[in-house]
Amino acid sequence: SIPIGVFRDQEHVDSYPHFSSARPGDVIFEDVNDDGAIDAKDMVRSDRTNVPTWTGGLNFGLRFKGFDFTALFQAAAGAQIYIQTESGTIGNFLNSFYEDRWTESNTSTSTPRTFDRGAEYWASLPNTHWLHSTDYVRLKNIELGYSLPSGLLSRVNIQNVRLYVNAYNLLTHSPDMEDFDPEMPSGNGQEYPLQKIINTGISLTF
């Protein structure tokens, strides 16, 4: 089903085809076949799954005098996933949902009213309101190092001293995934989040 907004008030509900239990703050489903009713005939098949149709990466490095720099970018596109948390009686709402949700004082919004998990028809019925693109670009790995001049090290019988700092999963750009990692296997938010890791150290070769 294809949502096209949120009912602002009862007048808005009455002006457009809707389920019999519809009320202000509910998701509006598009009357795709324009027959004045919202039913199974208005369902549209999606041609994308949660598996990306394109994946790629870019790895490059630079050296200048004693400095070295490497970076690895990875990306994926063409997948989508339903984001549906256990919000309501057993879980909290996402802050992004809560701040933009429909209320009687915030009727011009594309985010529906609060609800209890899948109790509402528009929450349990698969529809594109909950469907998010998982396209992303991620700076997977980045490292900067500096090797001390060999002339300084020969006096103390050390072949090489390298200082470095690196980071993993430092930056991720995913326009449609504000609250979750785009590579998570499901959309309920119950997976352990991806960690950003920063290391620094010294490498010695005798």
N, C-alpha and C positions, 0 to 999 in steps of 0.2 A: 504494500500500500504506500501511497505517496502523500506525505503530509505537506501542507502548503501554508502552515501558520498555526496560530492559536486563537480560539474564539475569545474575543474581547469582552463581550457581555451577552445577555440573553437575546438582545435584538440581533446580534451577529449570528448567534446560533440559529435563530428562526429564519434567517435570510439565506441559508446555504444547506444543501443536503447533509444529513448527519445521522448517526446512530440514535436510537430512541432515548438512550440514557445520557446523551451529550449535555454538557453544562459549560458555562463560562470557565475558561482556563484549560479546556480540553484541546487536544491536537485536532486540527482540521484535516480530514482526508479528502484528497482530490476526487471529484466525480469524473473519472477518466473517460468513461464512455458516454458521459453527459445524458444519463437517463433519469436524473433526479433522485437517485438512490445510491447509498454507499453499501456495497456488498462485494462478494467474491469476484464479480466481473470487473471490478476496478483495480484488482491486484495486477502488478507488473513485475515480470521476472527480471532480476538483476543479472548482468553478464559478468560480474566480478565475484571473487571468493576472497577468503582470508590468505590466499597464497599469492605473492607478488608475481606479476607478469614480467617484471624486469628487475634485475639486481645488478649492481656494479660496484666498483671501487676504484680508488686512485691512490697510488703510493708513490711518494717522491722523497728525495733527499738532497741536501746541499752540504758542501764542505767549503770552508774558507779559512785558510791558515789553520789555527788550532780548533776552530769551531766546527761542529757538525749538527745537522738538523734533519729530522725525518718526520713525516706525517702520513697517516693513513686515513682516508675518507671512505666511508661505505654508504650506499644508498639503495633504496628499493622503491618501486612504484607499481601501481595497478591493483593493490589489494584493499580490502575494506573489512571492518569488523563492527559488530554490534557492541555498543557501550551501554550496559545495563547493570547498575550496581544494586546491592541488596539494601536499598534505601527505604526507610520507613520504620516499622516496628523493631527490626533487628539490626539496622545499620544507619549510619549518617548519610546525609546528602552531600554531594560534592559542593565545595564552596562556589564554584563557577555556576552551578545550577541554582543554588540558593539565592545568590545575589541577583540573578536575572529572571527568577521565576515569576509566573503570573500571580498577581494578588489584585485585590479590588482597587488598590492605589497604583498598580503597575500593570495596566492592561495592554499597553503597546509593546509587546515582547514576543519573541519567537520561542520562549521556553515555557512549557506548561506549568500548571500548578503542582504543588507537592502531592505525593501519592504514596501509597503503601505497597512497595515492591511491585508485583504484577497484578494487583487487585483491580486496576482500571483497564478497560478494554484497550485503550490507546497505549498502555504500557506493556501489555502482554502480547498484543498483536504485532508480528514482525512488520516494521515499517521503517522508512528511510530517515525518520527523525533521529533514531538511535544509531544509524549507520554512519560510520566515520571512515574516511580515507586514512590509510596508514602510510602514505608516502612520506619518506623522510630522507634526510641527509645527516650523517653523523660523523663527527671527528672522533674516530675510534681510538686512535693512538697518536701521540705527539711527543717528541723527545728533542731536547736541546742539550748538547754536551760540549765540553771544552777540555782538550788535552794539553797539559803543560809542555813547554818546549823541552825536547830531549836533552839539550845542552845543560839545563838545570838539574836534570835527573841523573845524569851520568856520574855526578859527584857522590851520590848516595846509593849507587848500585841499583837503581830502579829503572826498568825499561820504559814504563808508561804510567802516568797518573791521569785519569779522566774524571772530571766532575760532570754530573748530569742531573737533569730533572725531567721527568716524563709524566704523562697523564693518560688515563684511559676513560673513554666515554665522557670526554670533557664537555662537548657541545652537541646538541641534537636539534635539528630544525624539522618540525613536522606540523604544518599549518593547521591540520584538522584534529590533532591529538594534543589537547591542552593539558589533560590531567594524567594520562598514562603513557607508558613507553610504547612506541609503535610496533615493537617486536613481541609484545606480550601475547601468549597463546589464546587468551580469552578476554572478554570485555567486562568481567565482574570486578576487576581491581583487586583480586585476592592473591595475586602472585607477588613474590618478593621483588621489590623494585630494583632496576638496574643501578649499580653503584658507580659513582664517579671516584676514581682512585688517582691520587697524586703521589709520586715517589720522588725522592732525591737521594743521591748517594755518591760514593767515590769508588772508582775501580782502579785497583793497583795491579801492575804486572812486574814481577821481580825477575 
